[in-house]
């Protein structure tokens, strides 16, 4: 199954026709054998493209783990792209389909005239210290000119690499740049994931592409939660331990709040409770999109303390949130509508989707939910990506690692 873009005219979406300069095609195969799946994907690409492959993004499920090492060689033999980027995936998104719990291979192939593509591979020990200069971070990702404002696509192994250190460094070195991506999924132990960069196969670290020139990647981040209770201030914390809110023990505040919720929300709070941290406390009016959603990772009942999946500081404004299929669907639709109504200056030619393994059918009970909403709301663009162990995307100008989130990067020419 393939999704076209730029190669031949397609149905006009809410954003109109595709631009003539940047071309993408998305192809999916659900065959059981790697060689058959790759041939199936490539036949779709060739039927609809005929253009040179400047970049190929590949995502494949652990059903093909025995063939992980040969993936780059096989793709280069048949497509000979200038650059290759990809990883193992618990589920694949391509060709208008979200393939979950089945063998699947997805390709996103781009012909990008006027775009310079810079590949990089990083190990955790190779990252600069946060007190080093912006130039050190630029050098780490092989970018010499920090004025270029690259668009980054990042993939990382969750067992061996903390992407938040990298994204903080990139935000520091390249103000205004956009970074998107996700953590490889499908593995339960270290060294079982696959990362691909050009001709190389890696089992740890992070890989990425820096795109500069005639390309823009517009961010759409849908976190899928709704606030409950009221906004409160952190009055005592230690690193990621939330000790007091408004001068009271955290669990006491939480228990009082849950007691006032409807029965349905009280049940949700048992397994779908999160903490939202306000990004910009100086904003005169805030909404749910202004919160960075973080997991609750532990609790100390004796001392009334919660452990949060983020480093905290006193004075931060926070609010508890719940996640359910209705809130997630509404948040996604609103985020996509805001983008569709924004009328970008050039027509989108494709999009990437990095979605959490906890979304999809597990959350909604039906297949292809986020993909269908995107295609209906934004337009029938070629869409490719995968279900991640963590999603990388910007909120309020800073790049974060998310959970239970769908991060879209809409790709369009700069001019």
C-alpha positions as CSV (number, residue, x, y, z in Angstrom):
1,X,0.0,0.0,0.0
2,X,1.5,3.4,-1.0
3,X,0.7,7.0,-0.4
4,X,1.8,9.4,-3.0
5,X,2.9,13.0,-2.8
6,X,4.4,15.3,-5.4
7,X,4.9,12.6,-8.0
8,X,1.4,12.5,-9.4
9,X,-1.7,14.7,-8.7
10,X,-3.7,13.5,-5.7
11,X,-7.0,14.4,-4.2
12,X,-6.9,18.0,-3.0
13,X,-6.9,18.2,0.9
14,X,-7.7,21.2,3.1
15,X,-4.3,22.6,2.3
16,X,-4.6,22.3,-1.5
17,X,-2.2,20.9,-4.1
18,X,1.3,19.6,-3.3
19,X,4.4,21.8,-4.0
20,X,6.3,20.9,-7.1
21,X,9.8,20.9,-5.6
22,X,9.8,18.4,-2.7
23,X,8.5,14.9,-3.4
24,X,7.7,12.1,-1.0
25,X,6.1,8.7,-1.2
26,X,5.2,6.4,1.7
27,X,4.9,2.6,1.2
28,X,4.0,-0.2,3.6
29,X,4.2,-4.0,3.4
30,X,2.8,-6.5,5.8
31,X,4.4,-9.6,4.3
32,X,6.1,-12.1,6.6
33,X,9.5,-12.3,4.9
34,X,12.0,-9.4,4.9
35,X,13.0,-9.8,1.3
36,X,9.4,-10.0,0.1
37,X,8.4,-7.0,2.2
38,X,11.3,-4.9,0.9
39,X,10.5,-5.8,-2.7
40,X,6.8,-5.0,-2.1
41,X,7.6,-1.5,-0.7
42,X,10.1,-0.7,-3.4
43,X,7.7,-1.7,-6.2
44,X,5.2,0.8,-4.7
45,X,7.9,3.5,-4.6
46,X,9.0,2.9,-8.2
47,X,5.4,2.8,-9.5
48,X,4.8,6.3,-8.1
49,X,8.1,8.0,-8.0
50,X,10.7,7.5,-10.7
51,X,12.6,10.3,-8.9
52,X,16.0,10.0,-7.3
53,X,16.0,8.9,-3.6
54,X,17.8,11.6,-1.6
55,X,16.6,10.1,1.6
56,X,15.0,6.8,2.7
57,X,13.4,6.4,6.1
58,X,12.9,2.8,7.1
59,X,11.0,1.3,10.0
60,X,10.5,-2.4,10.6
61,X,9.1,-4.6,13.3
62,X,11.0,-7.2,15.4
63,X,9.6,-10.0,13.3
64,X,12.6,-9.3,11.0
65,X,15.2,-9.2,13.8
66,X,17.3,-11.9,12.2
67,X,17.6,-9.7,9.1
68,X,18.4,-6.4,11.0
69,X,22.0,-6.4,10.0
70,X,21.4,-6.8,6.3
71,X,18.8,-4.0,6.0
72,X,21.2,-1.2,4.8
73,X,22.9,-3.3,2.2
74,X,19.6,-4.5,0.8
75,X,18.1,-1.0,0.6
76,X,21.2,0.4,-1.1
77,X,21.3,-2.4,-3.6
78,X,17.7,-1.7,-4.7
79,X,17.2,2.0,-4.2
80,X,20.7,3.4,-3.8
81,X,19.6,6.5,-1.7
82,X,22.0,9.3,-0.9
83,X,21.1,8.8,2.8
84,X,19.3,6.2,4.9
85,X,17.8,6.6,8.4
86,X,15.6,4.2,10.4
87,X,15.1,1.9,13.3
88,X,13.3,-1.1,14.7
89,X,9.7,-0.4,15.6
90,X,6.9,-2.0,17.7
91,X,4.5,-0.8,15.1
92,X,4.9,0.8,11.7
93,X,3.0,3.8,10.2
94,X,3.1,4.2,6.4
95,X,0.8,4.1,3.3
96,X,-2.1,5.5,5.3
97,X,-2.1,2.5,7.7
98,X,-0.9,1.9,11.3
99,X,0.4,-1.6,11.3
100,X,0.4,-2.9,14.9
101,X,1.0,-6.4,16.3
102,X,2.0,-7.8,12.9
103,X,5.0,-8.0,10.7
104,X,5.5,-4.7,8.9
105,X,8.0,-2.7,6.9
106,X,7.5,1.0,6.1
107,X,9.5,3.2,3.8
108,X,9.3,7.0,3.5
109,X,11.2,8.1,0.4
110,X,12.0,11.7,-0.4
111,X,13.4,13.6,-3.4
112,X,14.6,16.9,-1.9
113,X,16.1,19.3,-4.4
114,X,17.9,22.2,-2.7
115,X,18.2,20.4,0.6
116,X,21.5,19.5,2.3
117,X,21.4,16.4,4.4
118,X,23.9,15.9,7.1
119,X,24.0,12.5,8.9
120,X,25.3,11.9,12.4
121,X,25.7,9.0,14.9
122,X,26.3,9.7,18.6
123,X,27.1,7.6,21.6
124,X,26.1,8.8,25.1
125,X,29.8,9.4,26.1
126,X,30.3,11.6,23.0
127,X,27.8,14.3,24.0
128,X,29.4,17.6,25.1
129,X,28.8,18.8,28.6
130,X,26.0,21.4,29.1
131,X,28.5,24.0,30.1
132,X,30.4,23.7,26.8
133,X,29.9,26.2,24.0
134,X,27.1,26.0,21.4
135,X,29.9,25.4,18.8
136,X,30.7,22.1,20.6
137,X,27.1,20.9,20.2
138,X,27.1,22.0,16.5
139,X,30.3,20.0,15.9
140,X,28.8,16.9,17.6
141,X,26.1,16.8,14.9
142,X,28.5,17.8,12.1
143,X,27.1,21.3,11.5
144,X,29.6,24.0,10.9
145,X,27.3,27.0,10.4
146,X,25.0,27.6,13.4
147,X,23.0,30.2,11.4
148,X,21.5,27.5,9.1
149,X,18.7,26.5,11.5
150,X,18.6,22.8,10.6
151,X,15.5,20.6,10.8
152,X,16.5,17.5,12.8
153,X,15.1,14.0,12.6
154,X,16.3,12.0,15.6
155,X,16.1,8.3,16.5
156,X,17.6,6.8,19.6
157,X,17.9,3.6,21.5
158,X,16.1,3.9,24.9
159,X,18.5,1.6,26.7
160,X,21.7,3.4,25.9
161,X,21.0,7.0,25.2
162,X,19.1,9.8,26.9
163,X,17.8,12.0,24.1
164,X,16.9,14.8,26.4
165,X,20.5,15.7,26.9
166,X,20.9,15.9,23.1
167,X,17.7,18.0,22.6
168,X,18.7,20.5,25.3
169,X,22.1,20.8,23.5
170,X,20.5,21.3,20.1
171,X,18.0,23.9,21.5
172,X,21.1,25.7,23.0
173,X,23.2,25.6,19.8
174,X,20.4,26.2,17.3
175,X,17.7,28.6,18.6
176,X,14.6,28.3,16.5
177,X,15.5,25.0,14.9
178,X,13.0,22.1,15.0
179,X,13.8,18.6,16.2
180,X,11.5,15.6,15.9
181,X,11.8,11.9,16.3
182,X,11.4,8.9,18.6
183,X,12.9,6.1,20.6
184,X,13.3,2.7,18.9
185,X,10.8,0.2,20.1
186,X,10.1,-3.5,20.0
187,X,13.0,-4.7,22.1
188,X,12.8,-5.7,25.8
189,X,16.5,-5.8,26.5
190,X,19.6,-3.7,25.6
191,X,21.3,-4.3,22.3
192,X,18.1,-5.8,20.7
193,X,17.0,-2.6,18.9
194,X,18.3,-1.6,15.5
195,X,19.3,1.9,14.3
196,X,20.3,2.7,10.7
197,X,22.4,5.5,9.3
198,X,23.4,5.4,5.7
199,X,25.3,2.1,5.3
200,X,25.7,1.5,9.0
201,X,23.7,-0.7,11.5
202,X,23.9,0.2,15.2
203,X,22.5,-1.3,18.3
204,X,23.0,1.6,20.7
205,X,23.3,5.4,20.8
206,X,21.4,7.8,18.5
207,X,21.3,8.5,14.8
208,X,19.9,11.5,13.0
209,X,19.8,13.7,10.0
210,X,20.1,17.5,9.9
211,X,18.2,19.0,7.0
212,X,19.1,22.5,5.8
213,X,18.1,24.6,2.8
214,X,14.8,24.3,1.0
215,X,12.9,22.5,3.7
216,X,10.7,23.3,6.7
217,X,9.3,20.9,9.3
218,X,6.2,22.2,11.0
219,X,5.6,20.7,14.5
220,X,2.3,19.4,15.7
221,X,2.4,17.8,19.2
222,X,-0.7,16.2,20.6
223,X,-0.2,15.1,24.2
224,X,-3.8,13.8,24.7
225,X,-4.5,14.6,28.3
226,X,-7.1,16.8,30.1
227,X,-6.6,18.8,33.3
228,X,-8.4,17.9,36.5
229,X,-8.5,19.7,39.9
230,X,-6.9,23.1,40.1
231,X,-3.5,24.6,39.3
232,X,-1.0,24.4,42.3
233,X,2.5,25.5,43.0
234,X,5.5,23.3,43.9
235,X,6.7,24.5,47.3
236,X,9.1,21.7,48.0
237,X,10.9,19.2,45.8
238,X,14.2,17.4,45.3
239,X,15.3,16.6,41.8
240,X,12.3,14.6,40.5
241,X,10.6,14.1,43.9
242,X,7.5,16.1,44.4
243,X,7.3,16.7,48.2
244,X,4.9,19.6,48.7
245,X,2.2,21.4,46.7
246,X,0.9,24.8,48.1
247,X,2.7,23.9,51.4
248,X,0.9,20.6,51.8
249,X,2.2,17.0,51.3
250,X,1.8,16.1,47.7
251,X,-0.2,12.9,48.3
252,X,-2.6,14.7,50.6
253,X,-3.3,17.3,47.9
254,X,-3.8,14.5,45.3
255,X,-6.1,12.4,47.5
256,X,-8.3,15.4,48.3
257,X,-8.5,16.3,44.6
258,X,-9.4,12.7,43.6
259,X,-12.2,12.5,46.2
260,X,-13.9,15.4,44.4
261,X,-13.8,13.8,41.0
262,X,-16.7,11.9,39.3
263,X,-16.6,8.1,39.7
264,X,-15.4,7.6,36.2
265,X,-12.5,9.9,36.6
266,X,-11.6,8.4,40.0
267,X,-11.2,5.0,38.2
268,X,-9.1,6.6,35.4
269,X,-6.8,8.1,38.1
270,X,-5.8,4.7,39.2
271,X,-3.9,4.0,35.9
272,X,-4.0,7.1,33.7
273,X,-2.8,10.0,36.0
274,X,-0.1,12.4,34.9
275,X,1.4,15.7,36.0
276,X,1.2,18.7,33.7
277,X,4.0,21.3,34.2
278,X,3.2,24.8,33.0
279,X,5.7,25.9,30.3
280,X,5.3,29.6,30.6
281,X,4.0,30.9,34.0
282,X,4.0,34.5,32.7
283,X,1.3,33.7,30.1
284,X,-1.8,35.8,31.1
285,X,-4.2,33.0,30.0
286,X,-3.3,29.3,29.8
287,X,-4.9,26.2,28.3
288,X,-4.1,22.5,28.4
289,X,-1.7,22.9,25.4
290,X,0.5,25.0,27.6
291,X,1.4,22.1,29.9
292,X,4.2,19.6,29.5
293,X,2.8,16.2,30.4
294,X,5.0,14.0,32.6
295,X,4.5,10.4,34.0
296,X,4.2,9.6,37.6
297,X,6.9,7.0,38.1
298,X,6.6,6.1,41.8
299,X,5.2,7.1,45.2
300,X,6.3,7.0,48.8
301,X,3.0,6.6,50.8
302,X,4.7,7.0,54.2
303,X,6.1,10.4,53.4
304,X,3.4,11.5,50.9
305,X,5.9,12.0,48.0
306,X,5.4,11.4,44.3
307,X,8.3,10.7,41.9
308,X,7.8,12.4,38.5
309,X,9.4,11.7,35.2
310,X,11.0,15.1,35.1
311,X,13.4,17.3,37.1
312,X,11.4,19.7,39.2
313,X,12.1,23.1,40.8
314,X,10.3,25.1,43.5
315,X,7.8,27.7,42.2
316,X,6.7,25.7,39.1
317,X,3.0,25.7,38.5
318,X,1.5,22.3,37.9
319,X,-1.8,20.6,37.4
320,X,-2.8,16.9,37.4
321,X,-4.1,15.5,34.2
322,X,-6.0,12.4,33.0
323,X,-5.6,10.5,29.8
324,X,-8.4,8.7,28.0
325,X,-9.4,8.0,24.4
326,X,-11.9,10.9,24.3
327,X,-9.4,13.5,25.6
328,X,-6.7,12.2,23.3
329,X,-8.9,12.3,20.2
330,X,-10.1,15.8,21.0
331,X,-6.6,17.1,21.7
332,X,-5.3,15.6,18.4
333,X,-8.2,17.0,16.4
334,X,-7.8,20.5,17.8
335,X,-4.0,20.5,17.3
336,X,-4.4,19.4,13.6
337,X,-7.1,21.9,13.0
338,X,-5.0,24.7,14.3
339,X,-2.3,23.7,11.9
340,X,-4.7,23.3,8.9
341,X,-6.1,26.8,9.6
342,X,-2.7,28.4,9.9
343,X,-2.2,28.4,6.1
344,X,1.6,27.7,5.8
345,X,3.3,29.7,3.1
346,X,4.2,26.7,1.0
347,X,2.2,23.6,0.4
348,X,3.1,20.5,2.5
349,X,4.6,17.6,0.6
350,X,4.7,14.9,3.3
351,X,4.7,14.3,7.1
352,X,6.3,12.2,9.7
353,X,4.4,10.7,12.7
354,X,6.1,9.5,15.8
355,X,3.4,8.1,18.1
356,X,3.6,6.3,21.4
357,X,3.2,2.5,21.6
358,X,0.5,3.2,24.2
359,X,-1.7,4.9,21.6
360,X,-3.1,3.2,18.5
361,X,-5.6,0.4,19.0
362,X,-4.5,0.0,22.6
363,X,-5.9,3.4,23.4
364,X,-8.7,3.9,20.9
365,X,-9.9,0.4,20.3
366,X,-9.9,0.9,16.5
367,X,-7.0,0.9,14.0
368,X,-5.5,3.9,12.2
369,X,-7.1,6.5,14.4
370,X,-4.4,9.2,14.4
371,X,-3.5,8.6,10.8
372,X,-7.1,8.9,9.7
373,X,-7.6,12.2,11.6
374,X,-4.5,13.6,10.1
375,X,-5.4,12.7,6.5
376,X,-8.9,14.1,7.0
377,X,-7.9,17.3,8.7
378,X,-4.6,18.3,7.2
379,X,-4.8,16.6,3.8
380,X,-3.9,13.4,2.0
381,X,-0.2,13.7,2.4
382,X,2.3,10.8,2.4
383,X,2.7,10.0,6.0
384,X,5.4,7.7,7.6
385,X,6.7,6.9,11.0
386,X,6.4,4.4,13.8
387,X,5.2,3.6,17.3
388,X,7.9,4.7,19.8
389,X,9.1,4.1,23.3
390,X,9.2,7.9,23.7
391,X,8.5,10.7,21.3
392,X,10.7,13.8,20.6
393,X,9.0,17.1,19.7
394,X,8.9,20.8,20.6
395,X,6.4,22.5,23.0
396,X,6.5,26.3,23.3
397,X,9.9,26.5,21.5
398,X,11.7,23.9,23.6
399,X,12.3,20.2,22.6
400,X,11.2,17.5,25.0
401,X,10.9,13.7,25.3
402,X,7.2,12.8,25.6
403,X,5.1,9.8,26.5
404,X,1.7,8.8,25.2
405,X,2.0,11.5,22.6
406,X,1.7,11.8,18.8
407,X,4.3,14.1,17.3
408,X,3.8,15.1,13.7
409,X,6.4,16.9,11.5
410,X,4.8,18.3,8.4
411,X,7.4,18.6,5.6
412,X,7.2,21.4,3.1
413,X,9.6,23.4,0.9
414,X,10.9,26.6,2.4
415,X,10.3,28.6,-0.8
